[in-house]
């Protein structure tokens, strides 16, 4: 097997971002091996639908738990991937409060298993998902990759910061180029049903109440999934120039909670029924990506405004019966 013919291995492939990433890799002629363990956090049927959408020549799916280190090593030895895009994780701030041990096992142990198997198989590069949650309640905005991120406020954020540190150690010891991508609130078709845009679109369309935490001023830097995927592929293609590198991938245009609801009301054509509640533990007040580094080094530039993305997501939900 020549280096050029070796596949790209993508983890979490039945999930939201990874399924779009695989579609983009296949479209540019890559062979792709995808791994997923069908974690029961949300519907198995949703993940099966995602996989059906990407079944194509050049794609192989493997049902595998990343935390099984021996099985992962055997799999990598057989597949011999050229590089890895590691997107699998237990995601979400609030659920991590209830299951910190499970999050540490899946996210930290799973990531170490991927890196060690990749090293043994001679992988050329790794790109891995981090999160904007590592910035915590930073008083400085927009958030820069070089600022202090050692004060996470949720177990999920702590696991993502831990993965960044482990990846730096792995690169230092072994020389493998590794890119850590801090995603900022990704949305679009196939978004997990529990996430805000998907959940709010569904509830507003059915006339069900929305529970809004805080006073509505909390804001998020929403990023459309196609923009995220372009950033992922650019990082994968260029990480060998940098060794170990962290990049923000965001929309660079924060939207308040109140404005987000207004955009959703316009997309659906109905007014939301709103209930108010106190801010939840672990929630941050805002996220906002400084894209100076990712623009300069990855030519990354988001192209889809939030309102346009919400309309596209709503149209997809209607077509797919969500």
C-alpha positions in Angstrom: 0.0 0.0 0.0 1.6 3.3 -1.1 1.3 6.4 1.2 -1.0 8.1 -1.2 -3.4 5.1 -1.3 -3.7 4.8 2.5 -7.1 5.9 3.9 -8.0 8.7 6.3 -9.5 7.3 9.5 -12.3 9.4 11.0 -13.7 8.7 14.5 -17.3 9.4 15.6 -18.3 8.9 12.0 -22.0 8.4 12.7 -22.2 11.7 14.4 -23.0 15.2 13.2 -19.7 16.8 12.2 -17.9 13.7 11.3 -20.5 12.5 8.9 -20.2 15.8 7.0 -16.4 15.5 7.1 -16.5 12.1 5.5 -18.7 13.3 2.7 -16.2 16.1 2.0 -13.2 13.7 2.1 -14.9 11.3 -0.3 -15.8 14.1 -2.7 -12.2 14.9 -3.1 -11.2 11.3 -3.8 -10.0 10.1 -0.4 -10.5 6.6 0.9 -12.1 6.8 4.3 -12.4 4.3 7.2 -15.0 5.5 9.8 -15.3 4.3 13.4 -18.2 4.8 15.8 -19.4 3.0 18.9 -23.1 4.2 18.7 -23.0 5.6 22.2 -26.6 5.7 23.4 -26.5 9.4 24.4 -29.0 10.0 21.6 -31.0 7.9 19.1 -29.3 5.0 17.3 -31.7 5.7 14.4 -30.3 9.2 14.0 -26.8 7.8 13.7 -27.9 5.1 11.3 -29.5 7.8 9.1 -26.3 9.7 9.1 -24.3 6.7 8.0 -26.9 5.9 5.2 -26.3 9.4 3.9 -22.6 8.8 3.4 -22.4 5.2 2.2 -20.3 5.4 -1.0 -17.4 3.7 -2.8 -14.2 4.3 -0.9 -15.9 4.3 2.5 -15.6 1.5 5.1 -17.5 1.6 8.4 -16.3 -0.2 11.6 -18.3 -0.5 14.8 -15.6 0.0 17.5 -15.2 1.5 20.9 -12.1 3.8 21.0 -11.4 3.0 24.6 -10.6 -0.7 23.8 -6.9 -0.1 23.2 -6.0 -3.6 22.1 -8.8 -3.7 19.5 -7.8 -0.2 18.3 -4.2 -1.2 17.8 -5.3 -4.3 15.8 -7.7 -2.2 13.7 -5.0 0.5 12.9 -2.5 -2.3 12.0 -5.0 -3.7 9.5 -6.2 -0.5 8.0 -2.9 1.4 8.0 -4.4 4.9 7.8 -2.2 7.7 6.5 -3.8 10.2 8.9 -6.5 10.5 11.5 -9.3 13.0 12.0 -10.5 12.3 15.6 -14.0 13.8 16.2 -15.5 11.2 18.5 -16.3 12.4 22.0 -19.0 12.6 24.7 -20.1 16.1 24.0 -22.1 18.7 26.0 -21.5 20.8 29.1 -24.6 20.0 31.1 -24.6 16.2 30.6 -21.0 16.1 31.7 -22.0 17.4 35.2 -24.0 14.2 35.7 -21.4 11.8 34.3 -17.9 13.2 34.8 -16.3 9.7 35.0 -17.9 8.6 31.7 -16.8 11.8 30.0 -13.2 11.4 31.2 -13.2 7.7 30.1 -14.6 8.4 26.6 -12.8 11.6 25.9 -9.4 11.3 27.6 -8.9 7.5 27.5 -10.4 7.3 24.0 -8.1 10.0 22.7 -5.0 8.4 24.2 -6.0 5.1 22.6 -6.4 6.7 19.2 -3.0 8.5 19.4 -1.1 5.3 20.5 -2.7 3.2 17.8 -1.9 5.8 15.2 1.7 5.9 16.3 2.0 2.2 16.1 0.5 2.2 12.6 2.9 4.9 11.3 0.2 7.6 10.8 1.6 10.8 9.3 -0.7 13.3 11.1 -3.6 13.7 13.5 -6.3 16.4 13.7 -8.6 16.3 16.7 -11.6 18.1 17.9 -11.3 20.4 21.0 -13.9 22.9 22.0 -14.5 26.6 22.7 -15.6 25.5 26.2 -11.9 25.3 27.2 -11.9 29.2 27.4 -14.4 29.1 30.3 -15.7 32.5 31.3 -12.8 34.3 29.9 -13.0 38.1 30.5 -11.1 38.6 27.2 -13.0 38.4 24.0 -12.7 37.5 21.2 -10.9 34.3 22.4 -7.3 33.8 21.1 -5.6 30.5 21.0 -2.6 31.8 23.0 -4.5 33.0 26.0 -4.7 31.1 29.3 -7.2 28.2 29.2 -6.5 26.6 32.5 -9.7 27.5 34.2 -12.4 25.3 32.6 -15.8 25.3 34.4 -17.3 22.0 33.4 -16.1 18.4 33.3 -16.6 18.4 29.5 -14.3 21.4 29.1 -11.8 19.9 31.4 -11.6 16.7 29.3 -11.1 18.8 26.2 -8.3 20.8 27.8 -6.8 17.5 29.0 -6.8 16.2 25.5 -4.9 19.3 24.2 -2.2 18.7 26.9 -2.0 15.0 26.1 -1.7 15.7 22.4 1.1 18.2 23.1 3.0 15.6 25.1 2.5 13.0 22.4 3.8 15.4 19.7 6.8 16.3 21.9 7.7 12.6 22.5 7.0 11.2 19.1 7.1 14.1 16.6 3.7 13.4 15.1 2.1 16.6 13.7 -1.1 17.2 15.7 -3.8 19.9 15.2 -6.3 20.7 17.9 -9.4 22.4 16.6 -11.5 24.5 19.0 -15.0 24.3 17.6 -17.5 27.1 18.4 -21.1 25.9 18.6 -21.6 24.1 15.3 -25.0 23.9 13.8 -26.7 22.8 10.5 -28.2 19.7 9.0 -27.7 16.5 11.0 -27.1 18.5 14.2 -27.7 16.4 17.4 -31.4 16.7 18.4 -30.5 17.8 21.9 -28.6 20.9 20.8 -30.1 24.3 21.0 -30.8 25.2 17.3 -32.3 21.7 16.5 -34.2 21.5 19.8 -35.6 25.1 19.5 -36.6 24.6 15.9 -38.5 21.4 16.8 -40.2 22.9 19.9 -41.3 26.1 18.3 -42.7 24.3 15.3 -44.8 22.1 17.6 -45.9 25.0 19.9 -44.0 23.6 22.8 -42.4 25.9 25.4 -38.7 26.8 25.3 -36.8 27.1 28.6 -34.3 29.9 28.4 -31.6 30.1 31.0 -30.5 33.5 32.2 -31.7 36.9 30.9 -31.3 36.2 27.2 -28.1 38.1 26.9 -25.9 35.0 26.9 -24.3 34.7 23.5 -22.7 32.0 21.3 -20.4 32.2 18.3 -22.5 29.9 16.0 -20.7 28.2 13.2 -22.3 26.5 10.2 -21.2 22.9 9.7 -19.9 23.4 6.1 -17.5 26.1 7.4 -16.3 23.8 10.1 -15.6 21.0 7.6 -13.6 23.3 5.4 -11.5 24.2 8.5 -11.0 20.6 9.4 -9.8 19.7 6.0 -7.5 22.7 5.8 -6.0 21.7 9.2 -5.5 18.1 8.1 -3.8 19.2 4.9 -1.5 21.7 6.6 -0.7 20.5 10.1 2.6 19.0 9.1 3.9 22.5 8.6 3.3 23.4 12.3 4.1 20.3 14.4 1.6 20.9 17.3 -0.9 23.7 16.7 -4.2 24.9 18.1 -6.7 26.6 15.9 -10.1 28.3 16.5 -12.8 27.4 14.1 -15.8 29.7 14.7 -18.2 32.0 13.0 -16.7 35.2 14.5 -20.1 36.8 14.9 -21.7 36.0 18.3 -25.5 35.8 18.5 -27.4 36.4 21.8 -29.9 33.9 23.1 -32.7 36.3 22.5 -31.7 37.0 18.9 -31.2 33.3 18.3 -34.9 32.7 19.3 -36.0 35.5 17.0 -34.2 34.0 14.0 -35.8 30.6 14.8 -39.2 32.2 15.0 -38.8 33.7 11.6 -37.5 30.5 10.1 -40.4 28.4 11.4 -43.1 31.2 11.1 -44.3 30.8 14.7 -43.8 32.7 17.9 -42.0 30.8 20.7 -43.6 30.0 24.0 -40.9 31.0 26.5 -40.2 30.0 30.1 -37.4 31.6 32.1 -34.9 29.8 34.4 -31.7 30.6 36.2 -28.3 30.1 34.5 -27.1 26.5 34.7 -23.9 25.4 36.3 -21.1 25.0 33.8 -22.7 27.4 31.2 -20.4 30.2 30.0 -21.7 33.7 29.4 -20.4 34.0 25.9 -18.1 32.5 23.2 -16.4 34.4 20.4 -13.6 33.1 18.2 -10.6 35.2 17.3 -9.8 33.9 13.8 -6.5 35.7 13.2 -4.4 32.6 13.4 -6.8 30.3 11.4 -7.3 32.9 8.7 -3.5 33.3 8.3 -2.5 29.7 8.5 -5.5 27.8 7.2 -7.2 30.4 4.9 -10.2 29.8 7.1 -13.1 32.2 6.6 -16.7 31.4 7.6 -19.2 32.1 4.8 -22.6 31.2 6.1 -24.4 33.8 8.4 -26.4 32.4 11.3 -29.8 33.3 9.9 -29.0 31.6 6.5 -27.8 28.5 8.4 -30.9 28.3 10.5 -33.1 28.4 7.4 -31.0 25.6 5.8 -31.2 23.5 8.9 -35.0 24.0 9.2 -35.5 23.1 5.5 -33.4 19.9 6.1 -35.4 19.0 9.2 -38.6 19.3 7.2 -37.3 17.2 4.4 -36.0 14.5 6.7 -39.1 14.4 8.9 -37.4 15.7 12.0 
